[in-house]
Amino acid sequence: MSEQITTPPLQDHGRTFLVVVDQSAEFQAALRYACRRALRTSGAIALFRAVPPTEFQHFSTVGELMDHEAKTEAERLLQQVAADVHRLTGQFPSLHIRQGEVLQQLQAVIAESPGISMLVLGAGTGHEGPGLIVSALSGKLAGKIMIPVVIVPGDMTPEQIDAIT
């Protein structure tokens, strides 16, 4: 069973944009798009981060320490991004941290959170491709994400994003 941490939004909103948090360049484009749309539609932001399970099983104490450190790092990252969301929208987002495989946990958060109405992703522009989740949308996740998905090109400038939101 995966461990999860979820914080509810501070108030109920009609539209909630879910953004998958990572440290990629394209994430910044997706976050700005979602924040601008939330601001313009009186919506809210939800942030998601999956922490992969530790595969170190020789000494359980070491594995537990590694899990704790990974969760702490995920919480720190989400808090930093939450501050950016607050700066851009004036509201704090709901936070979803899950331990487990990212695609499974993303599906679970969407299924368990009926207020989430749109998934916003950034598409990678480098030689490694558009990214795990964006690629999975036409494969493993095809037909399994039951909300609209917006894919923001990762190389859009803030000005370009502002112009379309």
Phi, psi and omega per residue, in radians:
M1 nan 2.420 -3.116
S2 -1.512 2.539 3.070
E3 -1.522 2.525 -3.111
Q4 -2.433 2.617 3.011
I5 -2.234 2.195 3.132
T6 -2.360 2.310 3.014
T7 -1.973 2.304 -3.138
P8 -1.301 2.747 3.045
P9 -1.145 2.709 -3.114
L10 -1.207 -0.500 3.103
Q11 -2.540 2.804 -3.094
D12 -1.393 2.324 3.129
H13 -2.172 2.713 3.140
G14 -1.271 -0.567 -3.048
R15 -2.360 2.232 3.103
T16 -2.117 2.221 -3.135
F17 -1.729 2.089 3.141
L18 -1.631 2.240 3.137
V19 -2.117 2.270 3.092
V20 -1.472 2.121 -3.051
V21 -1.606 2.213 2.969
D22 -2.548 -2.942 -3.092
Q23 -1.942 0.476 -3.128
S24 -1.498 2.807 3.084
A25 -1.137 -0.658 -3.104
E26 -1.210 -0.397 3.082
F27 -1.032 -0.707 -3.117
Q28 -1.063 -0.670 3.107
A29 -1.152 -0.763 3.136
A30 -1.115 -0.733 -3.131
L31 -1.124 -0.781 3.141
R32 -1.098 -0.772 3.116
Y33 -1.002 -0.876 -3.096
A34 -1.087 -0.751 3.140
C35 -1.116 -0.753 3.131
R36 -1.122 -0.734 3.114
R37 -1.155 -0.726 3.120
A38 -1.091 -0.746 3.136
L39 -1.094 -0.741 -3.090
R40 -1.323 -0.383 -3.075
T41 -1.979 0.209 -3.068
S42 0.983 0.654 -3.137
G43 -1.683 -2.940 -3.109
A44 -2.368 2.925 3.123
I45 -2.035 2.452 2.973
A46 -2.146 2.385 -3.137
L47 -1.947 2.402 -3.110
F48 -2.186 2.385 3.053
R49 -2.501 2.239 3.070
A50 -1.795 2.386 3.084
V51 -1.903 2.051 -3.135
P52 -1.119 2.521 3.113
P53 -1.168 2.559 3.122
T54 -1.251 2.377 3.124
E55 -1.782 0.110 3.137
F56 -1.474 1.870 -3.009
Q57 -2.019 -0.022 -3.078
H58 -1.169 -0.716 3.114
F59 -2.249 1.967 -3.038
S60 -1.040 -0.610 -3.139
T61 -1.100 -0.720 3.122
V62 -1.145 -0.760 3.108
G63 -1.081 -0.727 3.116
E64 -1.121 -0.711 3.106
L65 -1.104 -0.749 3.117
M66 -1.106 -0.730 3.087
D67 -1.067 -0.795 -3.131
H68 -1.067 -0.785 3.140
E69 -1.113 -0.701 3.127
A70 -1.137 -0.732 3.120
K71 -1.164 -0.705 3.114
T72 -1.090 -0.746 3.104
E73 -1.115 -0.713 3.110
A74 -1.105 -0.750 3.110
E75 -1.092 -0.745 3.128
R76 -1.073 -0.804 3.135
L77 -1.089 -0.787 3.139
L78 -1.119 -0.639 3.102
Q79 -1.138 -0.685 3.092
Q80 -1.111 -0.787 -3.137
V81 -1.181 -0.644 3.102
A82 -1.053 -0.648 3.086
A83 -1.127 -0.687 3.079
D84 -1.121 -0.737 3.111
V85 -1.060 -0.774 3.137
H86 -1.079 -0.735 3.127
R87 -1.086 -0.676 -3.085
L88 -1.452 -0.496 -3.031
T89 -2.089 -0.316 -3.061
G90 1.438 0.080 -3.133
Q91 -2.283 2.657 3.057
F92 -1.565 2.461 -3.136
P93 -1.442 2.883 2.919
S94 -1.451 2.622 -3.076
L95 -2.068 2.392 3.120
H96 -2.286 1.905 3.054
I97 -1.968 2.217 3.135
R98 -2.234 2.542 3.017
Q99 -1.807 2.192 -3.127
G100 2.546 -3.016 -3.116
E101 -1.207 2.311 -2.958
V102 -1.021 -0.770 -3.093
L103 -1.161 -0.737 3.110
Q104 -1.128 -0.767 -3.094
Q105 -1.216 -0.606 3.079
L106 -1.109 -0.798 3.092
Q107 -1.042 -0.719 -3.122
A108 -1.130 -0.773 3.133
V109 -1.073 -0.767 3.131
I110 -1.111 -0.764 -3.132
A111 -1.144 -0.625 -3.072
E112 -1.528 -0.113 -3.060
S113 -2.168 1.470 -3.066
P114 -1.097 -0.323 3.118
G115 -1.295 -0.291 3.121
I116 -1.317 2.115 -3.039
S117 -1.968 -0.179 -3.131
M118 -2.730 2.445 3.056
L119 -1.801 2.218 -3.129
V120 -2.016 2.125 -3.114
L121 -2.178 2.660 3.009
G122 -1.789 2.405 3.122
A123 -1.661 2.224 3.081
G124 -1.128 2.592 -3.104
T125 -2.011 -0.006 -3.105
G126 -1.462 -3.097 -3.116
H127 -1.188 -0.279 3.139
E128 -1.403 -0.058 3.050
G129 1.761 -3.047 -3.016
P130 -1.306 -0.261 -3.119
G131 2.070 2.774 -3.072
L132 -0.998 -0.901 -3.044
I133 -1.254 -0.766 3.124
V134 -1.039 -0.757 3.109
S135 -1.121 -0.676 -3.106
A136 -1.179 -0.400 -3.128
L137 -1.081 -0.460 3.091
S138 -1.760 0.080 3.133
G139 -2.215 -1.860 -3.061
K140 -0.967 -0.637 -3.070
L141 -1.640 -0.019 -3.109
A142 -0.964 2.119 3.117
G143 1.366 0.026 -3.103
K144 -1.799 -0.322 3.065
I145 -1.645 1.965 -2.979
M146 -1.710 0.503 3.032
I147 -2.296 2.778 3.079
P148 -1.066 2.569 3.124
V149 -2.131 2.260 3.061
V150 -1.910 2.231 3.101
I151 -1.958 1.988 -3.100
V152 -1.656 2.190 3.080
P153 -1.012 2.260 -3.040
G154 -1.157 -0.301 -3.120
D155 -1.725 0.201 3.057
M156 -1.211 2.452 3.095
T157 -1.413 2.787 3.051
P158 -0.966 -0.650 3.128
E159 -1.144 -0.697 3.101
Q160 -1.144 -0.719 3.114
I161 -1.129 -0.783 3.121
D162 -1.038 -0.650 -3.107
A163 -1.162 -0.506 -3.111
I164 -1.745 -0.079 3.128
T165 -1.921 nan nan
